[in-house]
């Protein structure tokens, strides 16, 4: 411990390990709500509205809700810490889940969409958790620590879609409307997540990181934030948003597409589970790659996987097996790009810019995701599932081209002191 530092490097590492564990547990719980919403949202929206063309509005509402609170939630984190902001977002999701059940009971489609908007607050908290895992991380482990929290979402997110069957049994016993029984499990999970954040996320990682950076400016202590690299930060925001719009656009229409081709809810749930497993289960691998192989290279790897997914989806649109393979690849490509992009954004931003840009990133990815979910329904109706996959491929091309341009122009700066940035 230096005279200017509030804690030693060893103590900081211990706190970081505990923080990652707490955030990971919170992601397990938060993932239940996310997974259930993905699998049932589109079907429930179609059922309540009576129009399949409106099914994509469920996912759109969640992503719009995420976008609406992403920047305010980041600002709240800066003022009051991650503990308060994560608890607030999770509480919003809890209110949204209850609202979905009520909306289905009264058959109100506008109320249903409003409830999905609130669930978006929980998704914003889930997204912010990965940045919370990076608050106290070093350049050498930032990708890994961040990805471990992303990976933890696997348990809840894979479980969520498969709660549809058991949930209907529970819902019927409780007299709940059809398709809402699984949300009983999400209510319990969200309550437990709130209790976890309030009781266990101590000390607050962002508040401590800000103290360490402030102390380093007054003496020889080690700062957490590096020099500000605006161009890299902007590219990271773009790459994450573009990869997200590709994933959401295809994923949002998959349940409706499969149901129209004879699949039942069990098959839809299994397909979505495998997709979500692709999104989260391999995250530690991509985190390690981002730390050792480089952030930009890992983003490019993600674009290659996304491109492969879209080709499989386009050529195999009539095959449930092919669609399932495409959805798994879609999740893997999203994981590689978002893990590496989040790590790049954090380390490319100076301390006074970091939290604000993280909020902008979460807003951007959620907003374009909402547009993708809305537009995907229109595109699906016009040119089919295979055509939809090809259209969103334009975002993959743009991300890859920009990565090459940024790398050619900024490779020396991206490497930085640790050599981890390219």
N, C-alpha and C positions, 0 to 999 in steps of 0.2 A: 504494500500500500504506500503510495506517495503522499507527501504532505498535502497536495492539492486534491487528491482523490478521496471520495467518501468511502469507497470500499476497495479491496484488493482485486486483482484479476481472478484469483482463485475463487473468491466469494462471488464475484459477478458470474463466473461460469457455473457455480452451484445454483445460483438463483435462476440463471437461464435454463438449466436442465429442469428445474421444478416448474418454471413458467411454461415450457413446452409441454410438459406432462399435463398440467392443468388445462391448457388450451386444447390439447388433444382430446381429453375427456369431454370438454365442452363441445368439440366438433362431433364426437360420436353421438351426443344427444341432439345437437342441432341438425345433424344429417338425417335423422328420422323424419323430421318435418319436411325437409327438402325432398327426400326420396318419395314420400307419400304424395307430396304435391305434384311432382313430376309425373307419377304414374296415374294419378286419379284426376288431376286438375283439368286436363283437356276433355276427358270423358264426362266429368261432372258438369263442366261448362256447356258441353253439347246437350246434355240431358236437361239441365235447368232452362237453357235458352230455347231448346227445341230446334236448333240449327247447327249442323256440323261445321258450317263455315265460320262460326264464332268460337270454335273449340280452342283455337290458338290464343284467344284473348286471356285465358287463364294464366298461361306462362308469361304472356305479355304483361299482365297486371302485376305478377310477382316481380318481374324484372324492372318494370316502371317504379314499383314501390321501392325496390333496392336502389334504383337510381335517385329517387327523390330524397332518400335519407342518407345516402353515402357521404356526401360532403358535410351535412350537418353532424353526422355521427363522427366523422373524422375531426371536425372542429371541437366537438364535445370531448373527444379523447385528448386533444391537445390541452383543453382547459381543465378537465377533471380526471383524466387518466383512462386507460383501457378498461379497467374494471367497471367503471360507470357506463361507458359507452357500450360495451358488450352486453351488460345487463339490460340497458335501455332497449337495444335492438331486439334482444331475445324476448323481452316483455311485449314488444310490439307484435312479434310473431305469435306469441301465445294468444293475444287478443284476436289476431287474424284467424287462427285455427278455430277458435270458438265461433267467430263470425261466419266461417264457411259452413259449419254445422247448422247454425241458425238460418242462414240464407237458403240452404237446401231444404230446410223444414218448411219455410214459407214460400219457396219457389220464386225467390226474387233474384233475377240475374244481375241487376245493378248492385245489389247488396253483396252478392257473391264476388263480383269483381272488386268491390271495396275491401272485402275481407282478404282477398288475395294480395291486394296492395299492401296491407298490413303485414302479411307473411313475408313480403319483401324486406321488411325491416330486419327480420331474423336472418335472411340471406345476406344482408349488408353486414350484420355482425359476424356471420361466418366468414365472409370475405376479409373483414378487418382482422380476424384472428391470425391469418397468415402473416400480416404485417406486424402484429403484436409479437409473433414468434421471432421476428427479425430485429426487434427494438434493441436487444442486448447482444445480438449475435455479432461475430467477427466476419470479416470478408471471407475467410477460409471456410466458414461453416454456415454462412447465411442461407445458401440454397438448401443445404441439408436440413437445418432447423425449421425453415419455412415449410419444406416439403413434408416433414414428419407430421406437422399439424394438418396439412392438406390430406395426407394419407389417413389420418385418424377419422376423417369424414367417411371413409369407406364402410365402416361397420354400420353406422346408422343409415347412410344413404343407400346401401345395398339392401338393408333390412326393410327400409321404408316401402319400396314398391311391392315387396312380398307380403306386406301386412294387409293387402287388399282382401285376400280370402279370409284369413282369421278375423280381420276387422269387420267383415260383413256378418260373421257369426256373432261377434260381440255387439255390433250395432243392432242386429235383430233382437238380441236379448234385452237390450236397453231401449228398444222402441225408436231407434234413430232412423233418419231417412236413408234410402239406399245410397251406396257409394261413400258414406261418411264414417262408417264404423272405425276405419283405420286411424282416423284423426283423434280417437280417444287415446291411442298410444302416443301421438305427438304432443298432446296436452301434458301428459305425465313427463315426457322427455324435456319439454321446454321449462316446466317448473323446476325440474332437477338441475337444468343448466343454469338457471337464475341463481339458485342456491349455491351452486359450485362457484360461479364467478364472484359472488359477493363474499363468500367465506374463504376461498383458497387462492385467489389471484392477488397475493400479497408477498412482497411489495409489488406495487404496480410497475410493470416493465417499462412503459413509456415515461412515466414520471421519473423513474430511476435513470433511464437513459438520458433524459434531458439534464438531470443533475450531473451526471458524469461528463457530458459534453460541456456544460457550463464550467465545471471544475477544471477541465483540461485547458480551457482558454485562459485560466488564471495561473497555470503552472505547467510542469512537465508531464502531467497525466496524459493518458492515451484517449484521444477522442474516438467516439464510435462512428460519427458521420464523417464522410470524406469530402473532398472538394466538389463543388457543384458543377455538374456536366449536363447542361440543359438539353442539348440535342439528343443525347442518349436517353435521358428521362422521357422526352417526348416520344421517341421511338418505342420505348418500353410501353408507354400508355397505349400507343397505336397497336402494337403487336398483340397485347392482351385483349384489347377491345375487338380487333379483327378476328382473332381466333375464337373469341366468345360468340360473336355473331354467327360464325360458321356452325359452331356446335349447337347453339340454341335453335337456329333455323331448321336444321335437319331433325334434331331430337324432338322438338315440339310437335312436329307433324307425324312422327313415327307411330305413336299409339293409334291415331285415327287411320293412318295408312294400313297398319296391320289388321285392325278390326274390320276394315272394308275388304280385306283379302282373306277373311275367314278365321283369323286368330281370335282366341278368347282372352279374357283378362289375365289368366295365368301365364299365357305366352307373352302377352304385353309386359306383365310384371317382370318376367324372367329376362326379357330383352333389355328392359330399362335397367334392371339390376346389373347385368353384364356391362352395359354402357357406363353406368356410374362406377362400377369397379374399375373400368378402364380410366375413368377420370381421376380416381384417387389412389388406387392400390399401387400403381407404379410410381407415384409421386416421389418417394425417396430415391429411386434410381435416377430420375430426372434431376432431382436436387443435387445429388452427388456429381452427376455429369455437368451440371451448371457450375459447380464449384471447381471441378478439376479440368473439364474440357472447355468450358467457357459459356457465358450467358448467351451470346449471339449465336454460337454454333448450336446450342440446345434449342433455341427458338426456331432456327432453320430446320432442325430435325423434326420439331413439332409440325412445321408446315409440310414437310414431306409425308409424314404420317397422315395428316389431314387430307392431303391431296389423294393419297391411296384410298382412304376411306370414301371420299366422294366418288371416285371412279367405281369402286365396288358397289356403292349404293345406286349409282346410275345404271350400271350394267345389270345388276341383280335385283332391281326394284320389285320384281314379281316373286322373288324367293324369300321366304321368312329367314332361312339360314343365311343368305347373303346379306340381308338387312341387319341381322344380328352381328355378323362379322364387321360390317361397316360401322355399326354403332360402337362396337368395342374399339376399333381403330380411331373413331371420332373422339372418344374419350381419352385415348392415349395421346393423340396429337394435341388436344386441348391442355392436357396435364403438362406436357413438355413445355409448351409455349407460355402458359400462365405461371408456372413455377419459376422458370428462368426469367420471364418478364418482370415478375414481382421482385425478384432478387436484384435485377438490373436497375429497376426504378429506385429501390431503397438506397443502394450504394451510389447511384449517380446523383442523388439529391443531398444538398447540404442540410444540416439539422433544421434550419429555420424554414426550409421548403418541403421537407420530407413528408410530414403528415398531410399537408395540404394537397400535395401531388398524389399521395395514396388515395385520398378522398376523390380527387378528380379521376383517377384510374378506375376506381370502383363505380363511380357515376357513369363514366364513358362506356365501360363494358356492359353495364346494366341497361343503359339507355339504348345502345345499338342492339343489344340482345332483345329488348322489347320490340324495337322496330323489325327485327328479324322474325320474331315470333308472329307479329301481326302480318307482315308481308309474306311469310312462308305459306300461310293459309291461302292467300290469293294466288301465289305462284303454283301451289299444289293443285288448286282447282283448274288453273289454266294449262299447265304443261306437265303435271304429274310429279311423282316423287323423284324419278330419275332426273327430270329437268331441273327440279329444285336443287338437287345436289350439284349440278353443273353451274348453275347461276351463282351460288354462294362461293364457288371456287375462285371467283375473281378476287375475293378478299385474301385468299391464300397466296395468289400470285403477287398482289400488291405488298403483302408483308414480306415475302421472300426477296423481292426486288429491293425494297427499302433496306432490308437487313444487309444485303451485299453492299449497297451504297454507304450505309453508316459504317460498316466494318472497314471499308476501304479508306474512309475519311478519318476514322477515330480509333483505329486499332491500338495505337500506342497508349491513348488515355484509358481505354477500356481495361487494359491489362492492370494498370495501377501498380501499387506497391506489391500486391500479393500475386499478380499474374493470373487472377481468377476471372477477369472480366470479359475475355474474348473466347 
